[in-house]
Amino acid sequence: MKQYAINSTRWRNPNRLRSAAGVTLCTLLAGGCVQLKEPNAPPPGSIKYMDVKPRAPYAVKATDRPSGYFVRDGKPFCFAGTNNYYLTFKSHRMTDDVLEQAKAMGLKLIRVWGFMDCGSLDGSVPSVKNECGKEGNYFQYWDPVTRRPAYNDGENGLARLDYVISKARELGLMIMPVLTNNWPDFGGMDQYLIWYGLNKHHEFYTAPRVKRAFKDWIAHIVGHVNSLDGVPYRDDPAIFGWELANEPRCKNATKFDSLEGWDKTTMVTWAEQMSAYIKSLDANHLVSVGDEGFLDGGKKHWAYQANDGVDHRALSAIKSIDFATFHLYPDNWGTGYAFANDWVTDHVKVAQELGKPTMLEEYGATVRRDEKTGQINWGLDRRLDAFRLWNEIMIQGGGNASLFWMLAGVDDDKGQYPDYDGFTIYGGDESARVLAQYAATMATDARACRFAQDDPALKTLGPSKFVGVMPAPGKT
């Protein structure tokens, strides 16, 4: 039996961990979970919906509705980007390779983890998954003397993020740090609960001590001064914006889950408070929630039932939230093409109604690779088909940006960073070539930016080094 490490943030359904083989084991490998199945075999019947056999074509409709839009250098800004979770704990060589590949592909934004949390360094307070940060690197830890979190700005701490941001600036790229994680990888929300002796996941959003600790972390990272170039993060145009959390929910499929004590307003209240707090400290940067986009109503599907307390419309409507985000993983969500196409369209419509930009912030279609060569031997056609379609819907439908999961590159130990989750893209491969084409098309042909070109409100803008947002023409 071959073991495939599946990143746990990719492999969640509304109620439980699931795998194609029906067996999923959480491990420390790659900070994720493991799917056990036969080597190189495509998953059984559950993903036939993603087969590339002939089917009725999906007609992408060009929107006639203006969208809210990003602004850069006084012009509408539509773009493509990617995600990478390992840049802050791997070598500079590995970091440089990913960022240089991103630049070569025409990508503009890399979303990274701005958190690595652990228990106390003396072991008296445990770390989530018994791992302090990642590979000896950590940003926050519990100080048993002061009985509060402490911060690591050193070489194995925020200096790691300093390098990523400084290198991105050198290459003309932008970074979007995510401030915590719904899932237990790298510490995240559950580490805050352990610090304060709490046992319900939703208490991250409601417990006063935890909220205070998260605000303290926000204040520290926003005010942090880059050790390499002396630029405070709040004044750095290489930072696109701040994201409150990776895929926040009121549950996370761990022992901390509780069915009571929260509802679909819980996260909205929290996001209002935390986004307003960031704005009080940093007037330069955008703020987003980082939710997966679960909607409250519209269809009889779990993703349209405010799953696990996520109400995408309400979260995106918050005054101090600048743009909407949503994710898309049809293979792991147990849905299919028809769902995926409508999912993208529905989220663009929500954003248009709110007058805000929206970003397809994570998306992926799995492939399988030969165990020895690492070459794709199953699923490439269906992946490329999906990528083309989803990006076309964003471009023609009024979306503003799309970030695939995920770009990887060289590995100091393995030659090439392993494709642990089946979603990994490498610069120069066929998937990367298709995505580079869409990066160029998004920048020049996205209707969200085409509609915005004649917006009289653009003339009222002064010069700015930072990315801003403008409401859809006619919206305030």
N, C-alpha and C positions, 0 to 999 in steps of 0.2 A: 504493500500500500504506500503510495506517495503522499506526503503531507504538503498541502498548499497553505501558506499563511495568508489569511484573509484579514485585511485591516478592519478592525471592529467597527469603525465609524461607517464603513461601507455595508456592513453585513447585518443590518437590523431590520426586522419587520415590526409592526406595531405592538406585538405582544411577546416575542421571544426571539432568540437567536435561531437562525435557520440555515441549513445547508442543503445542497442538492442531494447529498447522500443521506440527509436526515441526521447527521452527526456533526456537531460543532464543538470543539474544545478550545477554551481560552488559554492562551499561553503567553509567555513573554516574548516570543519570537516576533520581531518586527512590530512590537507593540500592538499585536492584533490577535486574531483567532485563527484556528486551524480547521480546514475542511479536509476530511478523510475520504478518499475515493480512488478509483483506479487511475493509474498514470495516463495522462493525455486523453482520457475519455471525456467527451462532452457531457455536461450534466444531463441527467435523464429527462423524461418527458416535460418537466416543468418549463423548459426554455424553448420548446419548439416554436413558440410564438415569435421568437427572434430569428428564426431561420430565414435564409435569403432566397427561398423558393419564390417563383413568380407570384405576385399578389397585386391587388388593385393599387395603383399609384396614389400617393397622398398629394393633394393639390395645395401647395403653399400659397396662402392668400396675402397679398400686399395690403397692409393697413392704410386706411385713409384718416387715421386719428393721430394727432400729434402726441408725442411722448415727452415726459420729463427727460432731461438729458444732463450728462456730465459736460463740464467746460474745462478746457485746458488751453492756456495761452490765448484766452479770449475767443476760442473757437469750440464748436460742439465736438465732443470727444467720444467716439465709439471704438471699442478695442477688444482684443482677445488676450487671454492670459492663461496661467496654470496654477497648480498647487504643488507644494513640496513640503513634507513634514520633517525631513532630516537635515536641512541646511544648518540648523543651529547646534547640531551635536556631531557632525562629521567634519572631516578635514577641510582646510581651505581649498585644496585641490578639487575635492568633490563638489564643494560649493561653487567654485569658479566654473566648473564644467557645466553645471545646470544653468547658471545665470548666462553664460556665454551661448549655450544652446538656445535659451529663451530669446536672447537678442537676435540670433541668427534666424529664428523662426518669425520674427516680427511681433513677438509678444510684448506686451507693455507692463503687465502686472503679475507678480508672484505672491500668492497667499501663503503665509508661513505661520507656524506655531510661535506665538509670543508668550509661551508658558512652559515651564518645566518645574514641577512641584514635588516636594518630598516631605517626609516626616522629619523628626529631629535627627541631627547628624550623629548623635550618640545612640540612636536606636530606641530611645525610651518612648517615642511616639512613632508608630509604624508608617511606612509609605504604602500608598496604593499599589497593589500587585507586588509588594515587597521590593520595589525598585525605586531608588532615589533619583529622580530626574531621568536622565538617559545617558548611559555610557560614561558616568562620572561627571556629567554636566547637569547643573540645576540652577534655576533662577530664584526660587523661593524655598524656604525650609522653616521648620518650627523651632523657635528658640525656647527651650524649657525654662530658662531663667526669667526672661521677660514675659513668657507665656503669650507670645504672639508671633506671627510670621516675621521672618527676617529675610533680607535680600542679598543675593550674591552678584555683585557687579564685576567680579574678577574674570580671569582668563577662562575659567570653566563655568562662567555665568553669563551675565548680559553682554560681556565682551564678545560672546559668540554672535549675538544678534547685531551688535555694533558692526562686526565685519560684514555680515550679510547686507545690511543697509548701505554701508559705505561702498561695497563692491557694486551693488545695484546702481547707486548714484553714478559711479564711474562709468557704467555701461549704458546709462540713460534709461534704466528700468525703475520701476516702483515696487514697493513692498507693502503688503497689507498684513500686519500682525493680528493674530487672533488671541484674545486675552485669557481664555480658559476653555476647557473641554467638557462637554456633556459626558463623554465616555471616560473610563478610568485610565486610558493611555496617557502617559506623561503627567499623571497626578490629577489635574482638573478639579471639577466640582467636588468629587468624593474626597479628595485630599483635604479640602476645607472642612468637610464634615468630620473627618477623623481628627483634625487639629482641635476641634471644639467639642468632641465627644457626642456628636449628633448621629442619627441613624436613619434619616429619611431623606431621599435625594432632593425632594422639592424644598427642603429646608435651606438649601443653598440660596434660594430666591426669597426666603421669608425670614430666616433667623437674623436678628439684628447684629449679632457678633460676626456672623459670616459676611453679611452685606458690608459691614464696616471694614473687614479684612480685605474684601474685594475692592472696595473703594481705595483703600491704602495701596493696594497693588497698582490700581489704575494711576494714582497720583505718582507712584514711584516710577513706573515705566514711561508715562507721558513726560515727566520732568527729567528723566535720565539724560545725561550728557554723553554723547558718543565718545568713547575713550580714544578712538583713532583720529578723529578730526575736530572734536570739541563742539559739534553741533548738537544742541538739545533736540530730543526727538520731536517735541511740540513745534519746533521751528524748521524741521527737515522736510523739504519738498519731495525727497525720495520716498517718504511714507505717504501712500495713497490715502489711508484712513485707518481707523481702529474698528475692529470687529469684536463685539461683546463676547461671543462664545461660538465654538464649533458645534453646530447642530443641537442647540439647547432644547431640552424636553423636561417634563416633570418626572420622567422615569428614565432609567438607562439599563434595564435588564440586569441588575445586580441585586445583592442582598439589601441595598438601600431603598429599593422600590417600595412605595406605599400607594395604595389605591384611594386614600383619603387625605384630606388636608390641603388640596389644591383643586383648581379648576382652570378654565381657559383664560381667566383674567390674571392668574398668578404671575405668569411670565411677562405679561404686558405691563403690569405695575412695576415689576423689577426692571424691565428694559427702559421704561420711562425714567426711572430714577437714575440708572447707571449711565444712560446716554446723556441725560441732562448734566450729570456730574462731569463727564468727559468734556462736554462743551464749555463748562465753567472753567476748566483748566487749559483747554486747547481750542482756540478760535480758528485755527488754520485747517484742521483736518476733518474729513468726513467720518461719520459713524454709521455702522450697520449692525444688525442683530446677529446674522449668521445662521438663521433658521433654515430648515429644509424646505419650507414652503407649504406645509400642510394647511389646507383650507377648511373653513367651517361652513359646510353645505355646498350644494350644487350637484353632487353626484353621490350615489350609494356605493362608496368605496372608502376604505379606512383613511386614505390620504385626504379625503374631503370631509372628515369628521373631527376636525381640530385634534388630531391624534396626539395623545400624551400631553395635552394642554397647549399645543402649538396652534395659534390662530394667526396665520400669515398676514391676512388683511389688517387685523388690529395692530399687530406688531409693526407692519410697514407704515401704518398711518400715524405713528407716534411723531409728534412735531420735531423732536430732536434726533430722529432717525432719518438719514439723508437719502438712502436708497434701499430698495428691496433686494433680497437674495433668495434663491431657491436651488435645490439640488435635484439630480435625476439619475437613478440607478434601476432601470427596468428589470435587469437580470435578478438582482437581489431583492427587489420589492415584490417580485412575483406578478409583474404586470406585463405590458407588451408595447408594440409599436403604436397601436391606436391610442393607448393611454399616454405614452410619451409625447406624441404629437399634440394631443389636446392639453397635456400638462404644461408644456411650454406656452402654448397659445393662451391658456387660462391665466397664467401668471403675468404675461405681458398685458393682458386686459386689466387685471387688478391694478398694476402699476400705472397704466394709462388713466384709469378712473381716479387714482390718488394724485396723479400729476407728477409722479416721481420716477426716476430711472430704476431699472431693474437689471439684475445680473444673474445669469445662469452660472452659479458660482462653483459648483462641482457637477461633473457629469462623466459617465463612463459606460463602456460596453466591453464585456470581458472577452478575452482570447485565451487560448491554451498554447503552451510552448513545449517544444521538444526538450526532454529532460537533459539531454547531453549538449545540444547545440544552443539552446535558448531561443531558437527560431520559432515563430508562430506556425503552428500546424493545424489550427482550427480557429475559426471565428473572425478572421480578418475582414472578409467581405461584409459580414453583417455589422461589424464595428464601423467600417468606413461608410456604409450605407446610412447607419444611424447618425454618425457625426455630420455627414453632409446635410441630412434632413433637419436635424435639430438646429444647426447653425443657420440654415436657410430660413427656418421659421423665426429665429431671433432677428436676423437681418431684415427680412421682409415684413415681419409682424410688428416691429417697433421696439424690440429689445435693444439694450445698450452695450452689453458686454457678455462674454462667455469664457469661463475658465475651466479647462478640462482637468481631470484627475488621472494621472499626475505625470509630470516630467521628471525623468531620472537620467543619470549618466554614469560616469566612471565610478568604480568602487576600488578603494585602496587594497582590499583583500581579495575580492572576487573578480576583478577585471571590469565587470559591469554590474551596477546595482541590480540585485535580483528583482524579478517581477513577482513580488510576493502575492499580489492580490488579483492579477490578471488584467489590471487596468493600466499598467505602466506604459508610457510612451518614451521612446529614446530619439534624440535628435538624429535626423537623417533617415529614419525608417519611414515606411509608407504612410503610417498613421500621422507622423510628424509632418510629412510633405502636404497631406490633405489639410491638416490644421493650419499650417503656414499659409496656404492659399486662402483659407477663411479668415485668418488674421488680417490679411491684406484687404479682403473684400469687406470685412467688418469696418475697417478704418475708412473706406472710401464710399461704400454703397449702403450702409445701414440706414434704413428709412428714418429711424429716430433722429439721426444727425442731419439727414437731408431736410426733413421738415423744420429742424431748428435753425438752419442756415439763415432764414429770412425773419427770424424772431426779432422784433424791434428791441426786446429786452436785452439782447446781446450788446447793444450800443451803450447801455447804461453801466456796463461792467468796466472797472478799472483793471490795470495790470495786476497779475497775481502769479506767484511761483507755484501755487498749490492748485490741485484739482478741486473744482467746485461743482455745484449742481444748480440747475435752473428748472423751475416747474414747467410743465407742458404749457405752450402758449395758450393763454386764456385762463390758466389756473393760477391761484395765488397761494 
